[in-house]
Each structure stands twice: as structure tokens, then as C-alpha cells.
Amino acid sequence: MLSPAIVILAIISAILATTMIFAKNAVTSALCLLGVLIMSAGIYGLIGEHMVATIQLVVYAGAIMVLFIFSIMLLNLNKEETEYKQKPLVFFGVIGVGLLIGGVLFNGLFSHFKHHHDGRVLGPFSHETIQQLGGNSKVLSFALFSQYYISFEVISLALLTAIVGAVVLAKRKFD
């Protein structure tokens, strides 16, 4: 039987995939694809495939989608008014739903790590310790999302800032 969390993530993923297909804006489609990739990483994590979930987040949702969004933003340099300026109620509604989904996911991850952390001190791992913890992928994903998650997020925010700066500079150059 499927876990309710997996069903919820699958439903959100299906909604995002449908939105991605029917969206008129390329950036909206790319962001919906990003949501689908994040939801599928959550499903992989819930079924115990932590390495696949980590790779899904880092490689696909992180690096590849940043490249997609960066390319779309650079190639789409029109001066049309954006949708959020035309419909501010929709914009704030989407922000609210995004914060709600993020809060639910954060709460799920927090409770997962709270209940599954058994007090082991992570450090230099021997082969026996790795086998005892469940394998390399579980050790890697646990370390990445428990000990080093702040460093991971700071680096992603720095990269995002650099990309936004590059887009702003590129827009000024073409204007």
C-alpha cells in the first residue's frame, strides 16, 4: 500500500505537469518542471532510494533547471508586461500555495530526520559503519541534508544571485 505522503506528492506532481504543458509562458513551464523534479525526488526519498533522490535534486532540479531557466530568461528579452503585474491576486495566491507546500515538505523532512536519527556521530566512516548505516547512499544523503544543508543552501543562493545578476546585466546591454 502506498504511503499518503507519496500519493500527495504524486498528485502535486501531476498538477504541476499539467500546468507545465498548458502554460503560455516558458518560464512558468520551466518552473513547473522544476516542481515536478522536486516532487519526484521526494517520492524517491520516501521509498528509500536516497541516492537517486539526492542526484535528482542536485543534478536535475539544481544544475540542469538553472541552465534551462537561465537560457529561457536570456532568450526571452521582450518588453511585455509580466503576468504577475497584470494579476497581482494570482501572483500572491501562487506565492501562498508555494509557501504552504514548502512548509509541508519541510515539516515532513524535519519529522523524518527527528524520528530516524539515532544519535550516531557522523565522521570518518569505516566500511563496517557504512554497512551498519545502510550503505553509501544513505550516509551521503543523511550528511548532505542534515549536517551540510546550510552550506548547500548558501551555495545555491549564491549561484541564484549570480544568475539573476547576469540576467540583469544582459538586459541592460540589450536595452
Contacts in CASP RR format, 6 or more apart in sequence:
PFRMAT RR
TARGET T0000
AUTHOR 0000-0000-0000
METHOD contacts of the structure
MODEL  1
MLSPAIVILAIISAILATTMIFAKNAVTSALCLLGVLIMSAGIYGLIGEH
MVATIQLVVYAGAIMVLFIFSIMLLNLNKEETEYKQKPLVFFGVIGVGLL
IGGVLFNGLFSHFKHHHDGRVLGPFSHETIQQLGGNSKVLSFALFSQYYI
SFEVISLALLTAIVGAVVLAKRKFD
3 46 0 8 1.000
5 46 0 8 1.000
5 108 0 8 1.000
6 43 0 8 1.000
6 46 0 8 1.000
6 47 0 8 1.000
9 39 0 8 1.000
9 40 0 8 1.000
9 42 0 8 1.000
9 43 0 8 1.000
9 46 0 8 1.000
10 39 0 8 1.000
10 43 0 8 1.000
12 39 0 8 1.000
12 101 0 8 1.000
13 35 0 8 1.000
13 36 0 8 1.000
13 39 0 8 1.000
13 40 0 8 1.000
13 43 0 8 1.000
16 32 0 8 1.000
16 33 0 8 1.000
16 35 0 8 1.000
16 36 0 8 1.000
16 39 0 8 1.000
17 32 0 8 1.000
17 36 0 8 1.000
19 28 0 8 1.000
19 32 0 8 1.000
20 28 0 8 1.000
20 29 0 8 1.000
20 32 0 8 1.000
20 33 0 8 1.000
20 36 0 8 1.000
21 29 0 8 1.000
23 29 0 8 1.000
23 32 0 8 1.000
25 83 0 8 1.000
26 72 0 8 1.000
26 76 0 8 1.000
27 69 0 8 1.000
27 72 0 8 1.000
27 73 0 8 1.000
27 76 0 8 1.000
28 83 0 8 1.000
30 65 0 8 1.000
30 68 0 8 1.000
30 69 0 8 1.000
30 72 0 8 1.000
31 69 0 8 1.000
33 65 0 8 1.000
33 68 0 8 1.000
34 61 0 8 1.000
34 65 0 8 1.000
34 69 0 8 1.000
35 61 0 8 1.000
37 56 0 8 1.000
37 57 0 8 1.000
37 60 0 8 1.000
37 61 0 8 1.000
37 65 0 8 1.000
38 57 0 8 1.000
38 61 0 8 1.000
40 56 0 8 1.000
41 53 0 8 1.000
41 54 0 8 1.000
41 56 0 8 1.000
41 57 0 8 1.000
41 61 0 8 1.000
42 53 0 8 1.000
42 105 0 8 1.000
44 50 0 8 1.000
44 52 0 8 1.000
44 53 0 8 1.000
44 56 0 8 1.000
45 52 0 8 1.000
45 53 0 8 1.000
45 141 0 8 1.000
49 137 0 8 1.000
50 137 0 8 1.000
50 138 0 8 1.000
50 140 0 8 1.000
50 141 0 8 1.000
50 142 0 8 1.000
51 136 0 8 1.000
51 137 0 8 1.000
51 138 0 8 1.000
51 140 0 8 1.000
51 141 0 8 1.000
52 137 0 8 1.000
53 141 0 8 1.000
54 137 0 8 1.000
54 140 0 8 1.000
54 141 0 8 1.000
54 144 0 8 1.000
54 145 0 8 1.000
62 156 0 8 1.000
66 159 0 8 1.000
66 160 0 8 1.000
66 163 0 8 1.000
69 163 0 8 1.000
70 163 0 8 1.000
70 166 0 8 1.000
70 167 0 8 1.000
73 167 0 8 1.000
74 167 0 8 1.000
74 170 0 8 1.000
77 170 0 8 1.000
77 171 0 8 1.000
77 174 0 8 1.000
83 90 0 8 1.000
83 91 0 8 1.000
84 90 0 8 1.000
84 91 0 8 1.000
109 145 0 8 1.000
113 145 0 8 1.000
113 146 0 8 1.000
117 146 0 8 1.000
120 133 0 8 1.000
122 139 0 8 1.000
122 142 0 8 1.000
122 143 0 8 1.000
122 147 0 8 1.000
125 133 0 8 1.000
125 139 0 8 1.000
130 136 0 8 1.000
130 139 0 8 1.000
133 139 0 8 1.000
133 142 0 8 1.000
144 152 0 8 1.000
145 152 0 8 1.000
END
